[in-house]
Amino acid sequence: MTLPLFTPIVRSLAIVSLASTALVAGTLGPASAQTGGQGKPPAAAAATSNKPQTVEQRVTELKAALKITPDQETKWKAVADAMRQNAGMMDKLVQEKRAKAASMTAVDDLETYQDFTKAHLDGLKNLTSAFKSLYDSMPADQKKNADHVFDSYGPSKPAQQG
């Protein structure tokens, strides 16, 4: 007997992986910079995990890459807390969906996708709000660094046509 390639739980876990990666946009930037863009960044394997130590690793790496000063600690704490809450919400959704996986219908599967997408959007809104407050408090050179950290994450930008 062969199992279908994309069971509802596999799809749900794939969604979580994508959502978790997107929620921490920028946290792989420092790792990419450290590897010079060659090979997989050290945090890449952990980027799709909601394990507490992995979230803490991402928080620590982003804080270092952004060069957070002692004066910015309060605003940074809000960013770190948003990252932790987002990972916790995704983990909770995974656990809920895993418990229902055996009896999921096609409609349940679509609703699962909707739940993960909503959690991703809500988490991104919270993270953006917290980060904006931090970013607005940064001096110009630190903002430029933050822009670079976030710019270096994710897919390549399309080449300019000219």
Contacts in CASP RR format, 6 or more apart in sequence:
PFRMAT RR
TARGET T0000
AUTHOR 0000-0000-0000
METHOD contacts of the structure
MODEL  1
MTLPLFTPIVRSLAIVSLASTALVAGTLGPASAQTGGQGKPPAAAAATSN
KPQTVEQRVTELKAALKITPDQETKWKAVADAMRQNAGMMDKLVQEKRAK
AASMTAVDDLETYQDFTKAHLDGLKNLTSAFKSLYDSMPADQKKNADHVF
DSYGPSKPAQQG
7 101 0 8 1.000
8 97 0 8 1.000
8 101 0 8 1.000
8 104 0 8 1.000
8 108 0 8 1.000
8 109 0 8 1.000
8 112 0 8 1.000
9 97 0 8 1.000
9 98 0 8 1.000
9 101 0 8 1.000
9 104 0 8 1.000
11 109 0 8 1.000
11 112 0 8 1.000
11 113 0 8 1.000
12 93 0 8 1.000
12 94 0 8 1.000
12 97 0 8 1.000
12 98 0 8 1.000
12 101 0 8 1.000
12 109 0 8 1.000
12 112 0 8 1.000
12 113 0 8 1.000
12 116 0 8 1.000
13 94 0 8 1.000
15 112 0 8 1.000
15 113 0 8 1.000
15 116 0 8 1.000
15 117 0 8 1.000
16 48 0 8 1.000
16 50 0 8 1.000
16 90 0 8 1.000
16 93 0 8 1.000
16 94 0 8 1.000
16 116 0 8 1.000
17 48 0 8 1.000
18 48 0 8 1.000
19 90 0 8 1.000
19 116 0 8 1.000
19 117 0 8 1.000
19 119 0 8 1.000
19 120 0 8 1.000
20 47 0 8 1.000
20 48 0 8 1.000
20 49 0 8 1.000
20 50 0 8 1.000
20 86 0 8 1.000
20 87 0 8 1.000
20 90 0 8 1.000
21 47 0 8 1.000
21 48 0 8 1.000
22 120 0 8 1.000
22 124 0 8 1.000
23 83 0 8 1.000
23 86 0 8 1.000
23 87 0 8 1.000
23 90 0 8 1.000
23 120 0 8 1.000
23 123 0 8 1.000
23 124 0 8 1.000
23 127 0 8 1.000
24 47 0 8 1.000
24 58 0 8 1.000
24 62 0 8 1.000
24 83 0 8 1.000
24 86 0 8 1.000
25 150 0 8 1.000
25 153 0 8 1.000
25 154 0 8 1.000
26 62 0 8 1.000
26 65 0 8 1.000
26 149 0 8 1.000
26 150 0 8 1.000
26 152 0 8 1.000
26 153 0 8 1.000
27 43 0 8 1.000
27 47 0 8 1.000
27 58 0 8 1.000
27 59 0 8 1.000
27 61 0 8 1.000
27 62 0 8 1.000
27 65 0 8 1.000
27 83 0 8 1.000
27 153 0 8 1.000
28 41 0 8 1.000
28 43 0 8 1.000
28 44 0 8 1.000
28 47 0 8 1.000
28 153 0 8 1.000
28 154 0 8 1.000
29 41 0 8 1.000
29 65 0 8 1.000
29 149 0 8 1.000
29 150 0 8 1.000
29 152 0 8 1.000
29 153 0 8 1.000
30 61 0 8 1.000
30 62 0 8 1.000
30 64 0 8 1.000
30 65 0 8 1.000
30 149 0 8 1.000
31 41 0 8 1.000
31 42 0 8 1.000
31 43 0 8 1.000
31 44 0 8 1.000
31 61 0 8 1.000
32 41 0 8 1.000
32 152 0 8 1.000
32 153 0 8 1.000
33 65 0 8 1.000
33 149 0 8 1.000
33 152 0 8 1.000
34 41 0 8 1.000
34 42 0 8 1.000
35 41 0 8 1.000
35 42 0 8 1.000
43 57 0 8 1.000
43 58 0 8 1.000
43 61 0 8 1.000
46 54 0 8 1.000
46 57 0 8 1.000
46 58 0 8 1.000
47 58 0 8 1.000
50 87 0 8 1.000
50 88 0 8 1.000
50 90 0 8 1.000
50 91 0 8 1.000
50 94 0 8 1.000
52 87 0 8 1.000
54 87 0 8 1.000
55 83 0 8 1.000
55 84 0 8 1.000
55 87 0 8 1.000
55 88 0 8 1.000
58 83 0 8 1.000
59 80 0 8 1.000
59 83 0 8 1.000
59 84 0 8 1.000
62 79 0 8 1.000
62 83 0 8 1.000
62 149 0 8 1.000
63 76 0 8 1.000
63 80 0 8 1.000
65 145 0 8 1.000
65 149 0 8 1.000
66 76 0 8 1.000
66 142 0 8 1.000
66 145 0 8 1.000
66 146 0 8 1.000
66 149 0 8 1.000
67 142 0 8 1.000
67 145 0 8 1.000
68 76 0 8 1.000
68 134 0 8 1.000
72 134 0 8 1.000
72 137 0 8 1.000
72 138 0 8 1.000
75 130 0 8 1.000
75 133 0 8 1.000
75 134 0 8 1.000
75 137 0 8 1.000
76 134 0 8 1.000
78 130 0 8 1.000
78 133 0 8 1.000
78 134 0 8 1.000
79 127 0 8 1.000
79 130 0 8 1.000
79 131 0 8 1.000
79 134 0 8 1.000
81 130 0 8 1.000
82 123 0 8 1.000
82 126 0 8 1.000
82 127 0 8 1.000
82 129 0 8 1.000
82 130 0 8 1.000
82 131 0 8 1.000
83 127 0 8 1.000
85 123 0 8 1.000
85 126 0 8 1.000
86 119 0 8 1.000
86 123 0 8 1.000
86 124 0 8 1.000
86 126 0 8 1.000
86 127 0 8 1.000
89 119 0 8 1.000
89 122 0 8 1.000
89 123 0 8 1.000
90 116 0 8 1.000
90 119 0 8 1.000
90 120 0 8 1.000
93 115 0 8 1.000
93 116 0 8 1.000
93 119 0 8 1.000
97 104 0 8 1.000
97 112 0 8 1.000
97 115 0 8 1.000
100 108 0 8 1.000
104 112 0 8 1.000
135 143 0 8 1.000
135 146 0 8 1.000
138 146 0 8 1.000
END
